[in-house]
Amino acid sequence: MIAPGDEGYAFARSVWNGIIDKHPSAVVRVADEDDIAAVIAYARDHDLPLAVRGGGHGVSGNGTVDRGIVVDLGDLRTVEVDDAQRVRVGGGATLSDVDSATAPQGLAVPLGVVSRTGVGGLTLGGGIGWLTRSYGLSADNLLAADLVTATGDRVRASDTENAELLWGLRGGGGNFGVVTQFTFRAHRLPTELCAVNFIYAEPRWPEAVRAWEEWTRDLPDPMQSIMTFIVPPAELEAGDEPLLLLSAFWSDPDDRATGERLLEDLRRAVPPDAEEAETDWTAWQSAVDVLGRKGLRGYWKNTSFDTLDDAVIEVLLHRAREQRWVGTGIDVHHMGGAFARVPEDATPFPARTSRFWLNVYGAWPDPADDATRTAWVRGFAHEMEPFSSGGLYVNFLGRDEGTDRHEAARAVYGSEKLDRLVALKRRYDPQNIFHLNHNIPVE
Ligand SMILES: Cc1cc2nc3c(=O)[nH]c(=O)nc-3n(C[C@H](O)[C@H](O)[C@H](O)COP(=O)(O)OP(=O)(O)OC[C@H]3O[C@@H](n4cnc5c(N)ncnc54)[C@H](O)[C@@H]3O)c2cc1C
C-alpha cells in the first residue's frame, strides 16, 4: 500500500491522463482476490470512494480518486494460452502482456492499437483494434470473466454461469465488480503480416479520403483499415507538417495474396507520398505508442456515422487542417465485417451497423491549453452530430464534469439496454460501490 508521504506516491496516484490530478488516501497494489475483497470491504465500511485501476489508461481518468482508495491491479498481469486457443489474462494486464504471450504461438486476441493500454478497461467498454472487422470487439471475444463483487463474493460469468452478467461485461464497463481474470478466444495470425501505412501530405488529402471511402465499400472481413490525421511527434522523424495515414492490416493467415491485391488497389487508386510496411504483430501493435504517452493531458470525443460524403469530408478536412499541434489526432475506423454481424442486443455495445467510427483524441502537454484544446474537440464533435448514426463508445470519451449520469448512460446505451444494465447493477452493486466509471445509475 502506498499513502501520501510515501516514496513512489506521486507515481502511484497518477494515471495516463495528465489532467487528472487526484490525491487518494491509499493506493493498494493487490496480489489476489482476497486482497481485493478486503479493500472493497474497507472502502465500504469507511464510506470511502473506491477507484479500480487496470492499465490506468482510462481517458476519463477514473483510475484514481481524491481522498479515497485505489485498487491497483497492476500486479495481476499473467497471461496463459491453452491448446484450445483460449487465453486467460490477469485483470491488470496490458495489451503488450497479451500480445507478447500469444504472438509466439501465432495467435492474437482482438484488442486495441496502443500496447500500454489496459485489457481491463478496454474490454469492459468494448475494445476496437486491428481485428475488429475480422473477429469483433475484444468484448465479443470474451468467453468468461472471474470477478470479486461489491460484497466480496467470487463470481464467474460465462455463457453457462451468470450469462446475463457476461452480457453486461461486454460493454457495460467496470460497474459490476473487479475482474481478476478475463478468458478470451484467440485467433490465428499470418506468420508474416501484411500491414502498411500509406502516408499523404496535405494537398493530397481530398483525393486520398475519397479513394479510401470507395475502397472500403466492398472489403472482406480480414481487411481492417483506419484513416488517421496527425501532426507527427519528433520521434517519428516525419517532419512537423500534418499528415494523413491510411493504415491497413490483413488478418487471413491462409490467403496473403488477396490482402496484397486489395492493398495494391488502394495504392493504385491514390499513390501515397510515402509508405511503411510492417511484418511483425507486436511491432505493429506498438507502432503508434509514441502518440499516447502517459502524462499528456487528454480529452476525447467520438461519433459513429454511415456516410463519408462531401459534407462529412468537409468537416473532417477543415478540422484536420486546423489541428497543428502535436499530440492530438483524428482516427476514422472502418467498421463492418464480424463486428456488424453481432446482433445489436447481444451486448451493451451500441450501433453495430455503423460503417465508420470517428475518434477525436485530444492530447497536449501544457495545462495552459486545457480550455482551448478541450473546446476544439467539443466543437469538432458538435459539427459531426448531424451525421451521427447514434453510437457513442464509452472508452473514447473524456471527462465531462457535472453531466447527468442517467442522461449520459442513456446516450451511450439507449433505453432498452440501459434498463437491462440497471437490473444487473441492482443485483451486483446496489450501493453503487463501483461508481467511478461510466456509471450505470442504480437509483
Ligand atoms: C493511448 C490510448 C490508446 C487507446 N487505444 C484504444 C484502442 O485502440 N481501442 C480502444 O477500444 N480503446 C482504446 N483506448 C481507450 C481505452 O480502451 C480506455 O481508455 C480503457 O478504459 C483503458 O483501460 P485501462 O484498464 O488501461 O484503464 P483504467 O483507467 O485502469 O480503467 C478504466 C476503467 O475500467 C474499469 N476497469 C479496468 N480494469 C478493470 C478490471 N480488471 N475490473 C473491473 N473494472 C476494471 C474501471 O472502472 C476503470 O475506471 C485507448 C486509450 C488510450 C489512453
The ligand as a Tripos MOL2 file, in Angstrom:
@<TRIPOS>MOLECULE
LIG
   53    58     1     0     0
SMALL
NO_CHARGES

@<TRIPOS>ATOM
      1 C1         -3.2240    5.9850  -25.5080 C.3       1 LIG1
      2 C2         -4.5420    5.2860  -25.5560 C.ar      1 LIG1
      3 C3         -4.8370    4.4420  -26.6170 C.ar      1 LIG1
      4 C4         -6.0650    3.7890  -26.7030 C.ar      1 LIG1
      5 N1         -6.3290    2.9730  -27.7600 N.ar      1 LIG1
      6 C5         -7.5220    2.3220  -27.8230 C.ar      1 LIG1
      7 C6         -7.8220    1.4230  -28.8930 C.ar      1 LIG1
      8 O1         -7.0240    1.2180  -29.7980 O.2       1 LIG1
      9 N2         -9.0310    0.8100  -28.9030 N.ar      1 LIG1
     10 C7         -9.9480    1.0130  -27.9200 C.ar      1 LIG1
     11 O2        -11.0150    0.4170  -27.9890 O.2       1 LIG1
     12 N3         -9.6940    1.8450  -26.8900 N.ar      1 LIG1
     13 C8         -8.5060    2.4990  -26.8290 C.ar      1 LIG1
     14 N4         -8.2550    3.3600  -25.7990 N.ar      1 LIG1
     15 C9         -9.2940    3.5970  -24.8160 C.3       1 LIG1
     16 C10        -9.2080    2.5380  -23.7290 C.3       1 LIG1
     17 O3         -9.9030    1.3920  -24.1510 O.3       1 LIG1
     18 C11        -9.8410    3.0450  -22.4500 C.3       1 LIG1
     19 O4         -9.2230    4.2260  -22.0670 O.3       1 LIG1
     20 C12        -9.7940    1.9970  -21.3270 C.3       1 LIG1
     21 O5        -10.6220    2.4260  -20.2800 O.3       1 LIG1
     22 C13        -8.3930    1.7850  -20.7930 C.3       1 LIG1
     23 O6         -8.3980    0.7500  -19.8720 O.3       1 LIG1
     24 P1         -7.3520    0.7030  -18.6660 P.3       1 LIG1
     25 O7         -7.5880   -0.5440  -17.9220 O.co2     1 LIG1
     26 O8         -5.9930    1.0000  -19.1790 O.co2     1 LIG1
     27 O9         -7.7940    1.9790  -17.8520 O.3       1 LIG1
     28 P2         -8.1300    2.2140  -16.2980 P.3       1 LIG1
     29 O10        -8.1390    3.6920  -16.1470 O.co2     1 LIG1
     30 O11        -7.2590    1.4210  -15.4260 O.co2     1 LIG1
     31 O12        -9.5830    1.6380  -16.2180 O.3       1 LIG1
     32 C14       -10.6800    2.3110  -16.7550 C.3       1 LIG1
     33 C15       -11.9160    1.8250  -16.0300 C.3       1 LIG1
     34 O13       -12.1470    0.4690  -16.3840 O.3       1 LIG1
     35 C16       -12.5300   -0.2690  -15.2500 C.3       1 LIG1
     36 N5        -11.5960   -1.3790  -15.0690 N.ar      1 LIG1
     37 C17       -10.3480   -1.5140  -15.5710 C.ar      1 LIG1
     38 N6         -9.8650   -2.7230  -15.2960 N.ar      1 LIG1
     39 C18       -10.8160   -3.3690  -14.5780 C.ar      1 LIG1
     40 C19       -10.9340   -4.6640  -14.0170 C.ar      1 LIG1
     41 N7         -9.9730   -5.5760  -14.1360 N.pl3     1 LIG1
     42 N8        -12.0900   -4.9840  -13.3630 N.ar      1 LIG1
     43 C20       -13.0970   -4.0800  -13.2540 C.ar      1 LIG1
     44 N9        -13.0480   -2.8460  -13.7680 N.ar      1 LIG1
     45 C21       -11.9200   -2.5040  -14.4390 C.ar      1 LIG1
     46 C22       -12.6210    0.6810  -14.0920 C.3       1 LIG1
     47 O14       -13.9470    1.1450  -13.9680 O.3       1 LIG1
     48 C23       -11.7500    1.8340  -14.5310 C.3       1 LIG1
     49 O15       -12.1630    3.0730  -14.0090 O.3       1 LIG1
     50 C24        -7.0210    3.9930  -25.6850 C.ar      1 LIG1
     51 C25        -6.7270    4.8450  -24.6120 C.ar      1 LIG1
     52 C26        -5.5040    5.4880  -24.5510 C.ar      1 LIG1
     53 C27        -5.2190    6.4160  -23.4260 C.3       1 LIG1
@<TRIPOS>BOND
     1     1     2 1
     2     2     3 ar
     3     2    52 ar
     4     3     4 ar
     5     4     5 ar
     6     4    50 ar
     7     5     6 ar
     8     6     7 ar
     9     6    13 1
    10     7     8 2
    11     7     9 ar
    12     9    10 ar
    13    10    11 2
    14    10    12 ar
    15    12    13 ar
    16    13    14 ar
    17    14    15 1
    18    14    50 ar
    19    15    16 1
    20    16    17 1
    21    16    18 1
    22    18    19 1
    23    18    20 1
    24    20    21 1
    25    20    22 1
    26    22    23 1
    27    23    24 1
    28    24    25 2
    29    24    26 1
    30    24    27 1
    31    27    28 1
    32    28    29 2
    33    28    30 1
    34    28    31 1
    35    31    32 1
    36    32    33 1
    37    33    34 1
    38    33    48 1
    39    34    35 1
    40    35    36 1
    41    35    46 1
    42    36    37 ar
    43    36    45 ar
    44    37    38 ar
    45    38    39 ar
    46    39    40 ar
    47    39    45 ar
    48    40    41 1
    49    40    42 ar
    50    42    43 ar
    51    43    44 ar
    52    44    45 ar
    53    46    47 1
    54    46    48 1
    55    48    49 1
    56    50    51 ar
    57    51    52 ar
    58    52    53 1
@<TRIPOS>SUBSTRUCTURE
     1 LIG1         1 GROUP 0 **** ****
